[in-house]
């Protein structure tokens, strides 16, 4: 649920004392705008000063408790990456950085003080200490330096929402354990705390289940993969395939390794096991679970398949066995069952389903899915887990304890919250980060993308708390989640291109209340993150230059005048007037650009970053 803003006194005695410790000295210093620090997400309350603390080459970190030592170890890794030599100590005197645990109502809240005495992060436990450490790293230079100046600050911070999530689909395309860990690191760096791992679908089953070995022998592989955009072809007969077997899966040992990795970073993993739809890969290995006898294969198309598991007793035994192994691997409270896009064509044709409907008194086959879900929910409850599913699970009726993830807009989430269900907001309109980043569908300057165009500004301005809900109903909104489906995202670089800089906007949607949050104020802070992403070798999408659009044109003396700017500090803007794609050899933008009107010229401009990466072009036809 959303958390209210807190004052220092609510953080407990020790934290209040630490807040006051630096005040006499700080009161005599020049305050600077918090915006200048470039923090993302921006903390709730920041006081920043022109004076700096010089963090030396050799850094000592004080940590005593288990959580303090865990965060100290992670902070050591981060600082080592910045060229520091770090030692951990249980003696506070003389330590450059002190991690201190103090009573507080919110375990994710923290307070960060930097002054002449050094750096102190205070929180109720591990999550808050970890988020304070992430903020500290953003106060440091992005590149290694012998002595790093850190602005004096007093920061009080806590998140607006307790669910701050991002999903990665590894079924359509498989990603290695190393990349999954990197994905988790990138989420955690921007204070997201939930990793939704989409492990099964029609196109591949990705988790080892010891009782059903054919799931990894058969279901984890498809014979080939579609080439190009499926929606551009008129019929399946026109589809083109690569004729190359594709697949992969995670062993249970690998799953345990990833879970432990996430736990150290205070990230909860929510596994998704799709049912009853998106289950063709299951039928490829265990066709006896289908309503319609036949031979099945792991699907090679995208979209929705009418072949789904039959809701019979063998199917329930199968999923109960699977979930018994899954729940033992994932310590988090939730298991996602999918529940979306489950056509009932086969169920309507099935004598077994008709018998279920007769026995339960149903006249609508959709009610059978609700009956199915409630049985699964009861089983998960027996394992100490909560069921979460896509908003279609509402259609057949769900148990009161079930949580709804609203993806088809906000309607399902609003309905669920009004019914008293917890909700995660994940609408396609704002938070599907596999959707396009260009106004032009299938732009030649962008990788192949699915879905519509979602500008960065649309993501940033999303408010997960619908105005249609009362304040009491809004308490059921756990938070937002960004989703990355991977039909056309085939490599780690492609995933990072879709993830950044959009994840920076998502982080502020999840961390900060919507009131007082503005896109214009966010952009320069976002710009300061690119050097940090470069240091991590993140393959982000370089933003186009701003200002090359009709709304920005100033018309005077028969000319259109454009004032361009880049969101990437230190970048060049190169442009052309002849319709060609700008590169390093074309005109360098140095002052407002005046273009004659009524000449039909196409102006194109690109950003070229200090390390030589180029943005897609911004362009405008001037008439």
Buried (B, 14 or more C-beta within 10 A) or exposed (E): BBBEEBEBEBBBEBBBEBBEBBEEBBEEBEEBEBBEBBBBBBBBBBBBBEBBBEBEEEBBBBBBBEBBBBBBBBBBEBBEEBEBEBEBBEEBEEBBBBBBBBEBEBBBBBBBBBBEEBBBBBBBBBBBBBBBBBBBBBBBBBEBBEEBEBBBBBBBBBBBBBBBBBBBBBBBBBBEBEBBBBBBBBBBBBBBBBBBBBBBBBBBBBBBBEEBEBBBEBBBBBEEBBEEBBEEEEEEEEBEBEEEEBBBBBEBEBBBBBBEBBBBBBBBBBBBBBBBBBBBBBBBBBBEBBBBEEEBBBBBBBEEBEBBBBBBEEBBEBBBBBBBBBBEBBBBEBBBBBBBBBEBEBBEEBEBBBEBBEEEEBEEBBBBBBBBBBBBBEBBBEEEBBBBBBBBBBBBBBBEBBBBBBBBBBBBBBBBBBBEBBBBBBBBBBBBBBBBBBEEBEBEBBBBBBBEBBBBEBBBBBBBBBEEBEEEBBBBBBBBBBBBBBBBBBBBEBBBBBBBBBBBBBBBBBBBBEEEBEBEEBBEBBBBBBBBBBBBEBBBBBBBBBBBEEEBBEEEEEBBBBBBEBBBEEBBBBBBBEEEBBEEEBEEBEEEBEBEBEEEBBBBBBBBBEEEBBBBBBBBEBE
